[in-house]
Amino acid sequence: MRKTTVAETLKVTATEQIAVSGVERLFMKADAHEVAGSASLTLKVKDTKIVMKDGAVTIDTKSEIKLVVTGSNQEGAANSTQN
């Protein structure tokens, strides 16, 4: 196993692409964590993709989509639609 510990701030910037992968498992831990994309952000697990782009969240999968929400929700949206 190879382990890297950074005592302060670590910032990585690339002009093209950065790939971070864990063959079996990838673990990142922080009190606050931000992943930002200027055009879009995509999360992919096997055949399921979640894409955040242009103010929309798109879920694409080959099987049934199941959303599980726990806790209370005080929706403060001025405009909300459900299909």
C-alpha positions in Angstrom: 0.0 0.0 0.0 1.2 3.5 -0.8 0.0 6.3 1.5 0.5 10.1 1.1 -0.2 12.4 4.0 -0.4 16.2 3.4 -0.2 18.3 6.6 -1.7 21.5 5.1 -3.4 22.3 1.8 -3.1 20.2 -1.4 -4.3 21.7 -4.6 -4.1 19.9 -8.0 -4.7 21.7 -11.3 -4.5 20.3 -14.8 -4.9 22.0 -18.1 -6.6 18.8 -19.6 -7.7 16.0 -17.3 -7.0 14.4 -13.9 -7.9 10.8 -13.3 -8.2 9.5 -9.7 -9.1 5.8 -9.4 -9.2 3.0 -6.9 -9.2 -0.4 -8.5 -11.2 -1.9 -5.6 -11.9 1.1 -3.4 -11.2 4.9 -3.2 -11.5 6.7 0.1 -11.3 10.4 0.6 -12.2 12.1 4.0 -12.5 15.8 5.0 -14.6 18.0 7.2 -15.6 19.8 4.0 -15.1 18.5 0.5 -15.7 20.2 -2.8 -15.6 18.8 -6.4 -16.3 21.5 -8.9 -16.7 21.4 -12.7 -17.1 24.7 -14.7 -19.3 23.0 -17.3 -20.6 19.8 -15.7 -19.9 17.1 -13.1 -20.5 13.4 -13.7 -20.5 10.6 -11.1 -20.5 7.1 -12.6 -20.9 3.7 -10.8 -21.1 0.7 -13.1 -24.1 1.4 -15.5 -25.4 4.4 -13.5 -24.4 8.0 -14.2 -25.5 11.2 -12.4 -24.8 14.3 -14.4 -25.1 17.9 -13.0 -25.1 20.4 -15.9 -27.0 23.6 -16.8 -29.0 23.7 -13.6 -30.3 20.1 -14.0 -29.5 16.8 -12.4 -29.8 13.8 -14.8 -29.8 10.2 -13.6 -29.1 7.7 -16.4 -29.3 3.9 -15.6 -30.3 0.7 -17.2 -32.4 -0.4 -14.1 -35.1 1.2 -12.0 -34.2 4.5 -10.3 -34.9 4.6 -6.6 -34.5 7.8 -4.5 -34.5 7.4 -0.8 -34.8 10.5 1.3 -34.7 10.6 5.1 -35.3 13.5 7.5 -37.4 16.6 7.1 -37.5 18.8 4.0 -38.6 22.4 4.1 -38.7 23.1 0.4 -38.1 26.7 -0.3 -38.3 26.6 -4.0 -40.2 29.3 -5.8 -40.9 26.8 -8.6 -40.9 23.0 -8.3 -42.2 20.3 -10.7 -42.4 16.5 -10.4 -43.2 14.1 -13.2 
